[in-house]
């Protein structure tokens, strides 16, 4: 797109702080323009972008540093970046649209009622508790598998095992991964514990396909993204040659070792952001790429702070529901995992958020439930264990302490139909 409004200053690094900045300069948020580049410089993050929404208006959309260091390509507010587990919010939103239209019930059994076409490997012993897993369990991370209690089956090892078992190439395909995992014992009774599970959201995507009769990506686009006017979000690819138009390049920490790609037919040593996982196996749990502006629009339209709202108020309240019985990593009960998002008490209501990370990328969003939203994307593994928390702190402080809000709305620059 033509960025007649973009302001760019490329003076390289000055005093260790990234100076290349694009997007409309907003004096009210000069602290963000100062603090985010400083965090990036200290953590060796080449590029990133931030967006802030107030009452449905995009009031701030800025990018810092480089999208491609070798080409000198500057990061833009609408540069596309892997958003990792924010894909879970997208999957849950799609499920809720199907619930709202009467095509699905959250308490339907995922395997016993819906995915009846998927069968375990011949001769496998199947855990009888598999039949008790509901769609709601999967969205709450209470489905019986997860990294906090045992194994999150969405691993390279599981993909390799599925490919060997069903005599396929790598990646083995979503259905084959699910069929392989059907033969594994559950870690706990469904609904009784919280355990973060990428696999659970892979199953969620299969539920979407079974209910609609369409590929998962197509349903997300028609039911969620198109009604929002979001057109550039896409499914990412593992290898660097699969980079989409407008997508950034991804970087590991300085001097990190390379790894051998495990994809079939590949005998290449590649940086970890392109070799150490299988993005093509992660549609429901981690495959989407989006810009900070896209994420801001998505969150604002889901919660209805920007009109028209994607959901009715009743459907939105389902997204933020507490698991029943209550299970959470927060024993105080002040936060929990709702349906595809983290939920936390804020004032008299609730806020919601999610972070997404792969080798070479980091993304996040947070809404305080009062019309204040921020989003961010970065194209590197931060060389700092505190980077993510510091980004949330900087942006949260800037939003919650802001006294004078700019009157403009930048969404029409990125979505001309507005």
N, C-alpha and C positions, 0 to 999 in steps of 0.2 A: 504494500500500500504506500501511497505518497505521504510522507511525514512532514508536511509543511510546518508543523508545529514543533518539530524536534529541535532541541538545542543540544549541541554537541561540543564538548571541550576535550581535546585529546592532547594532553600535555604529559602523557605517560604517568609514571609514578612520582609523586612529590611527597617527600617526608614519609614514605612508606604507605601512602594512602592512594587508592585508585582514583584517578581524576576524570576518566572518560565517563560522562553521564549523558543520558538521552531522555527525552520526554519533556513535558511542560514544566518549567520551573515554578514551584509553589512555595513562596517565602514562608508561609505558615508552618511548613514542615522542613525547615532548613536543618533541624536536628537529625532528621532521617538521612538527608543528603550528606551529613557529616559522619554520623555514627555507623551506618551500614557499610560504606566503603572502608571505614577504619577496621571494622570486624572482618571484612573480606580480606583486607591486606594482611592482617595478623594471622589469618587461618589459611592463607595461600589459595583463596578462591578467586578464579579469574573473572567471573561474571555473575550477574544476578539481576533480578527485577523485583519491585515492590509495588503493590497497588493498595489504595485505601478508599473505602466507600463510606459515605455518610448519608443515611436516609435514602438509599437507593441511587445516589449520585456518585460517580467515580470522580473523586476530588484530587486524587494523587496517583500518578502512574509514572514511575521513574525506573531507569535501568542504569547499571553501573558495570564498568569494565568491559570484558571481551567475551563474545559468544564463540569465537574461534581465534585462538592466540596465534596460530601459524599464519592465518590470512589477515590478521588485524581487524577482524569483523567485530563491530561493536554490538554489545547486548542492547536490545530494544525492549520497551515495555511489553510488546506483543511477541517477543521471541518465544518459540515453543521449547519446552523442556520436559523431561520425564518427571511425572508427579508421583510415581510410586503408589503408596497405599492410599492416597486420596482417591484412587480408583475404586476403593471400597465404598466410599460415599456415593460415587457415581452408580455403582451397582445397586446399592440400597435404594437410591432414588428411583432407579428404574423399576425395581420390585414394587415400590410403593405406588408408582403410577399404575402398575398392573392390578394392585389391590384396590386402588381407588376406582378403577374401571370395572371391578367385579370379576376379573379374570383369574384371580388368585387369592388365597387365604393364607395368612402368615402361619397358621397352625396346621396347615397341610404337611404331611410327612414327605420330606424331600425324596427319599428313596422308595418308600412303600406306596406313596400316592402319585408321584409325578415322574420320577426318573426310572420308570419300570422297564424301559428299553435297555438300560445299562445293567449288565450282568457281571458278576465277579469272575475271575479266572476259573476255568474248569477244575473241579476238585478242591477249590479253596474252602477253608473253614471260615464262615462269615459270623462276625460278632452279632448276636441277636439284637443287641441294642441299636444296631444300624437303622432298623425299621422305626425307631422312636424319634429320630432326628427330624425336627421341623424346620421350615424356612426361617422362622423366628429365631430358633437356636443358632442357625448359621450366621444370621445378621448380628447377633449378640456375642459371637465368639464363645458360645456355650454348647457347641455341637458334639464334643467328645474327643476331638483332636486339637492339639495346639502346642506351641513352643514353650508355654509356661508349665505344662504338666507332663510333657513327654516329647512327642514328635509332631512338628508341623510338616505334613508329607509333601509340601511343595518345595522340594529340594532337587538338586542335580541328581542325587543318588536315586530318588524315586523315579525321576524321568528316565534315567538309564535302566532301572529295573523294569519299568513298564515297556520300554523299547525292546529290551531283551525278551521279556515274557510274551509280548505280542508280535515279535519279529518285525518291528518297524524301524525306520531311521529316526534320528534325533532332529527335532523334537517329536515325541511319539503321538502327539495330539491330545486334546483335552479329555476326550472320552476315555482313552486308554489309561491316562493317569488316574482318573476317577475310578475306573474299573479295577486297576491295580490296588488302589488304597482301600477299596471295598473288602479286600482280603486281609487287611490289617486290623488287629484288635483296637478298640477305642481306649483312650486313656482314662475316661470317666463316664459316668452316666450322663447322657445329654440333659442340659438344663441345670446341672448341679454345680458347675464351676465355670469360671471365666478363664479362657486360655486362648491367647491371640492366635488366629489361624488363617494363614493365606489360603490354605486348601479349602476352608469353608466357603470362601468367596469365589473360588473356582467352581465349586458346586453350585453356588448361587447363579453364576452365569449360565450354567447348564440348565438350571430351572427356568431361567428367562427364555432360553432357546426352545425348551420343550413346550412351554405355555404358549409362546407366540408362533412357533413354527418358522422362525427367522433366525439368521445368525445373530449372535449377541450384539455385535457392534451395530448392526442395522437397527435393532430395537432401541438401543441407547440413543442413536441419532434421531430416530423418528419420534420417540416418546419423550425424550428429555432435551437433547441439545438443540434440535431444530425449533421447538417451541420457544426456546430462549434466544434464538438468533445466533447461536454459537456454531460456526461452520469450520473453523480451522483445527479444532481438537482432533486428534487422530490416535490410532494404535501405533506405538513405537516398535522399532526393530532392534534386535540385539547388535548386529554388526554395524560398523561405521558406514559401510556403503548403503545401509538402509536408512540413512538420515533423511528426514522429510524436508521439503522446502520450508524455510523459516526456522528449522530446528537447530539448536546449538550443538556444539561438540562438548564431550564430557571428559573430565580430568580427575585423576587420582591425586593423592597427596604427593608432594615432590619426592622423586627418587623411589617411588613404589615399584615393586617387581611386576613384570608382565606375567600373563598366564596363557596356557594352551587352550584354545577354544575346543569345546567338546561337541559342537554341532557336527552332524554327519557330513563327511566329506571335507572337513576343515582340519588342516594341520598348520595352524598359524599361531604364533605368539602375538598376543594383543594386550593392550592395557586392560586392567581389571574392569573398567566400565563397559567393555565390549566383549569380555570373555568369561566372566565368572558366574554367569547366570543365564537363564533362558527366558528372555522377555516374552517370547512367543507363547509361553505356557501360562501367562499371567493375566489374561484378559479381565477377569473379574476382580483380581486382587492387586494389580500393579502395572498395567501396560499402557495406560493413557499418557499422552503428552499434551501439554496445554501451556498457555502463557499466564502470567500473573493477572492480566486483565481478564482472560477467560475465567479463571478461578473466581475472581471478584464478582463477575456477572453471574456465574453459576450459583454461588452462595447467596447473593442478594435475591435472585429469582426463586431459589428454593424456599428461603424463609419468608419471602413476600415483601421485603423492604423495598424492592424495586418491582413495579407493576409491569405486566400482570404476573401474579404469583403462580408458580408452577402447581402448587397443591392447594387444596382446601385447608382451612385451619385444623380440621379434624385429622386429616392425613399427616400434616406437619407435626402434630402432637404425638403421633405414633412414632415418628422418627426419633423423638427425644425420650421415649419411654424408658423407665428403669426396668431391668430384668426382674422377673418374678418367678421364683424366689430371688431375692436380691443377691447378686454375686458381683464383686468388683475388686479391683486392686486397691481401692480406697476404702479402708475399713470405717472411715468416718461417715461414709454415705454421701459426701458432698460432690462426688463425681462418679461417673460410670460410663460404660460403653453402650450407647443407644443402638439404633439400627444404622450401622455403617459410619458412625461418628462418635467421638468422645464428647460427653455432655458434662457440664459443670454448673453448679449453682452460681448465679450472679445477680445480686440485688434480690428483687422479688421474683425473678424469672430464672432462665437458664441461658448459658452460652454454649457454643458448640465448636469443635475444631477437629483437625486431623493433620498429621505430619506424614510425609512420604519420603522415603530415601532409598536409593540404590548406590552402589559404587559409582561415584561420579555425578551424583545429582541429589538435590535436597529441595523439598517444597513443603508448603504449609499454608493453612488458612485458620483464621479464628474470627468468630462472630460473638459479640457480647450480648446478642439478643435484643439490643436496643437501637439497631440501625447502624452500629459501628462495626466495620469489618476490615480486616487487613489480610493480604495474601502475599506470598513470596515464592520465588523459584531461584535456584542457584545451580551452576553447572560443574560442581566439583565435590569431591569428598573433603570436608573441612579438615584442616590439620590442627584441630582443636576440639576437645571433648565438650567444651562449653558453648560452641558456636551456635547451635540450634537454640538453646535456652536464651542466649544473649539476643538473638534476633527477635524472639518472641518478646523479650523484655523491652527492647528498644521500641518496637512497633506498638506494643501494648501501652507503654508509657506515653508515646507520642499521641496516640488516639484518645486515651482516657483523660489526658491532661490538656487536650486542645481547648482553648477558650474561643478562638475566632476561626470559624470554618470558611474556606473559600466558597463563593457562590456558584462556581461553574460546575458543569457536568461533562466529563471527558469521554463518557461512553460513546456518544455519537461520532467521535473521531475514529473509533475502532469498529463501530457498528453503524454505518451510515444510514441504515434504514430507521434508526431511532428518531 
